[in-house]
Amino acid sequence: SHPPPVISCSRSLLPGLAAVGAVRAWVVASGRYNQTRTDSLHASFELPPMKALVQRVSAADVTVGGEVLGAIGRGLVVLLGVEVGDAAAAADLLARKIAALRIFEDDAGKMNLALRDVGGAVLAISQFTLAADLRKGNRPSFIRAAPPELAEPLYEQFCTRLREAGLT
């Protein structure tokens, strides 16, 4: 039996992040695939795609100005990018998907276990740079990033849904 996972939610920015033992990272987008498309590589979303970069870690922390704002042992670092137009349903769906990701190895060495199965934790970090648009020029545009007054409630809802999924 593993100790219960812990969710550490931090509004801090990426420069203070220290992740140890990172193995792989995944980008997870919310939304349901359009059922009329069969090619999942080209499927479209019915909901705007709130983005999350998910990375397995053996330990991670967020330190700003010498102060540790969040720290976890084994688990997932989730950088959450909220864009203009993202909705509460997207935050709910993304939290459910991340809580259920089977990206930890079982005894046979296959990625078959979810975070709860391994007693892992989540360090969730709001990261507006995931909304960067690099299509034109050499300077990223963040016009699609939700302003703080819109992003913060969705970020908090995402963290709440992770807790409700048993990751507290």
C-alpha atoms as one frame of an Amber mdcrd trajectory, in Angstrom:
protein
   0.000   0.000   0.000   1.258   3.440  -0.913   0.768   6.665   1.020  -1.946
   8.899  -0.439  -0.741  11.168  -3.262  -0.390  14.871  -2.612  -1.347  17.682
  -4.951   0.829  20.734  -4.700  -0.555  23.566  -6.793   1.710  26.507  -7.449
   1.073  29.611  -9.536   4.801  30.071  -9.905   6.553  30.392 -13.225   8.862
  27.852 -14.798  12.274  29.432 -13.978  11.977  28.282 -10.354  11.185  24.676
 -11.244  13.661  21.963 -10.383  12.728  18.487 -11.593  14.862  15.485 -10.747
  14.837  12.155 -12.530  12.500  13.192 -15.310  11.917  10.275 -17.636   9.429
  11.367 -20.291   7.061  14.231 -20.963   3.661  14.263 -22.645   1.481  17.052
 -23.930  -2.135  16.415 -23.084  -4.950  18.464 -24.562  -8.474  18.564 -23.270
 -11.501  18.144 -25.453 -13.303  15.250 -27.024 -12.240  14.055 -30.438 -14.698
  14.661 -33.238 -16.434  11.307 -33.670 -16.753  11.737 -37.442 -12.975  11.520
 -37.910 -11.253   8.156 -37.787  -7.654   9.351 -38.100  -6.726  10.336 -34.532
  -3.667  12.256 -35.743  -5.957  14.703 -37.508  -8.920  14.636 -35.139 -10.395
  17.969 -34.164 -11.538  19.034 -30.725 -15.077  19.966 -29.767 -13.746  22.034
 -26.849 -10.899  24.539 -27.028  -7.716  22.599 -26.202  -6.472  23.612 -22.776
  -2.885  22.320 -22.752  -0.814  20.512 -20.194   2.777  19.378 -20.399   3.090
  16.330 -18.149   6.456  15.060 -16.948   7.221  12.083 -14.726   9.692  12.919
 -11.968  11.334  11.228  -9.023  11.229  14.590  -7.211  10.465  18.210  -8.109
  10.065  21.574  -6.471   9.276  25.177  -7.325  11.541  27.743  -5.687  11.113
  31.482  -6.137  13.400  33.930  -4.389  14.846  31.156  -2.248  11.395  30.111
  -0.985  10.063  26.654  -1.850   6.465  27.162  -2.981   5.724  23.530  -3.823
   7.557  20.216  -3.686   6.776  16.572  -4.429   8.515  13.235  -4.463   7.727
  10.693  -7.189   4.922  11.822  -9.428   4.013  14.276 -12.163   4.893  17.880
 -12.864   2.004  19.397 -14.815   2.507  22.705 -16.598  -1.012  23.948 -17.353
  -1.611  26.391 -20.204  -4.978  28.137 -20.179  -6.044  29.944 -23.349  -8.766
  32.457 -24.121 -11.928  30.463 -24.759 -11.048  27.553 -22.487 -13.975  26.440
 -20.367 -14.569  24.732 -17.043 -15.459  21.522 -18.885 -11.972  21.503 -20.433
 -10.325  21.799 -16.996 -12.488  18.952 -15.695 -11.716  16.684 -18.630  -7.995
  17.391 -18.556  -7.794  16.667 -14.817  -9.607  13.345 -15.320  -7.299  12.378
 -18.183  -4.127  13.211 -16.249  -5.327  11.406 -13.120  -5.962   8.301 -15.226
  -2.781   8.374 -17.356  -1.081   4.993 -17.125   2.505   6.165 -17.535   4.246
   4.455 -14.635   5.873   1.059 -14.995   4.413  -2.056 -13.408   6.458  -5.030
 -12.165   6.811  -6.267 -15.755   8.325  -2.943 -16.855   5.274  -1.880 -18.878
   3.719   1.557 -18.514   0.525   0.267 -16.988   0.056   2.147 -13.708  -1.584
   5.476 -12.941  -0.424   8.052 -10.415  -2.724   6.763  -7.689  -1.442   3.207
  -8.230   2.136   4.228  -7.416   1.307   6.635  -4.582   2.615   9.561  -6.608
   1.977  13.276  -6.301   1.237  16.167  -8.666   3.009  19.507  -8.819   0.683
  21.670 -10.951   2.083  24.936 -12.303   0.212  27.566 -14.281   2.290  28.224
 -17.417   1.002  30.771 -19.925   3.896  30.136 -22.322   2.178  26.916 -23.473
  -0.197  29.213 -25.371   2.650  30.710 -27.418   2.062  31.183 -31.136   5.295
  30.847 -33.123   3.835  30.822 -36.625   4.948  34.342 -37.589   8.256  36.069
 -36.991  10.846  35.316 -34.352   9.017  36.632 -31.305   6.360  34.419 -29.703
   2.872  35.848 -29.415   0.925  35.160 -26.242  -2.323  36.696 -27.464  -4.089
  33.329 -27.004  -3.019  33.040 -23.351  -5.879  33.733 -20.979  -5.391  36.782
 -18.741  -4.902  35.995 -15.038  -8.506  36.835 -14.099  -9.711  34.120 -16.509
  -6.857  31.625 -16.132  -6.661  31.477 -12.337 -10.201  30.127 -11.727  -9.693
  27.427 -14.384  -6.317  26.530 -12.903  -7.877  26.274  -9.429 -10.704  24.146
 -10.827  -8.151  21.845 -12.489  -6.379  21.380  -9.125  -9.694  20.809  -7.340
 -10.692  18.128  -9.857  -7.366  16.349  -9.335  -8.048  16.308  -5.600 -11.577
  15.010  -6.207 -10.082  12.221  -8.333  -8.454  10.939  -5.171  -5.111  12.636
  -5.583  -5.150  14.470  -2.242
